[in-house]
């Protein structure tokens, strides 16, 4: 997506209206490695307009501009009869990023599970 807006943030404090997501690119790839084992790759790049006040030790600090970032996630799924075993690896490169001001997003994280279909 691409969005252009003429309004400038200035001294206004905005978490949504003026700090909009200017660009976002997503791409997905799903493929089977061997019978029953598949991988799903998800890439996301985004660029947010605006800035936020960075807090250090609960004290307001400098105004910081949002920086663009890219994330890569992968999901491995193994299907056997009625059972699916899966592992998700999110933010594979442990990218430090802030999506909305002062809320740091998680680095690399791993999750998994089992599902059974009756």
N, C-alpha and C positions, 0 to 999 in steps of 0.2 A: 504494500500500500504506500501511497504518497499523499501527504497533506501539506498545504501551504496556508499560513495564517499571517495577517499583517499586524495583529495586535502584539505589543511588546509587554513583557512582564513588569519591568520597572520596579517600583516599590511594592507592588501588589503581592500578596501571599496567596498562592494558588497551588493546590495539589492535583487538580484535575483539568479545569478549563484551559489554563494557559500552559500547562505542562503536559501537553498532549503527545501521543506517540506519532512522530512525524513519518518515520519509515519503519516498516516491518517486512522481513522476508522469511518465509518458512519453506522448508523442503523436507520431504519424507521419502524413504526408500525401504521397501520390505522385500526380503528374499529368503528362500529356503536354502539352508546350508547343506543339510542331508535330510533324508526322509524323517519327518517329525520335528526337526529342529529348524526354527526360523529366527531371523534377526530383523528388527525394525529400527531404523536409524531416523532420528529427528533433529534437524538443524534449525536454529532460530537466530536471526540477527535483527537488532532493533536500535533505533535512534530516537531518543525522547528530547523534546524541546524544553527549554527552561532551566531552572536551577533550584536549589534547596539550601536551607541553612543547615550546616553540618554541626551536630552536637558532639562535644568531647567532654566526657565525665559529667553528663547531664547539663552542661553549660553551652549556650549557643555560641557558635564560632563563625567562621567565614561562610559566605554564600558560595556554593560549588555548583558548577554546570554539570548536567548529566552527560555522561560519556557513552558512546555507542558500545555495544557488546554483542558477542556471539556465543551461543551455547550448543553443545552437541550431546544428545542423549541416545542411549541404545537399550533395546529390550530384547532379551533372549527368551524364546518360548519353546518348550518341548512338549509335544502332544503325543500321548500314548493312550489309546482307547478312549475312555471318558475323562481322563485326567490331563490337566495342563499344569506344568511346572514353569514358573517364570522368574526372571531376575531383571530388574530395572537398574541401570547405571545412569544417573542424571548428572549433568554438568561434568562430563568426562575430563575436561582439562582444568577443573577447579577454578573457573573464572570468577574473579571478584567483581560483583556488579550490584548496582542499586537500581531498582525499577521505579519506586516512588520514594521521595526523599526520606532519609534517615531510617530506612528499613532495609538493611543489608539482606541480600538473598543468600540462601545456603550455597556452600561450595559443593564439592563432589559428595554425592550420597547414593547409597545402595539400598534397594528394597527387593523383596521377592515374595513369592507365595505359591499356593496351590489352589486350583479350582477343580471341582468335580461336576460334571454334567450328568443329570439323571436321564 
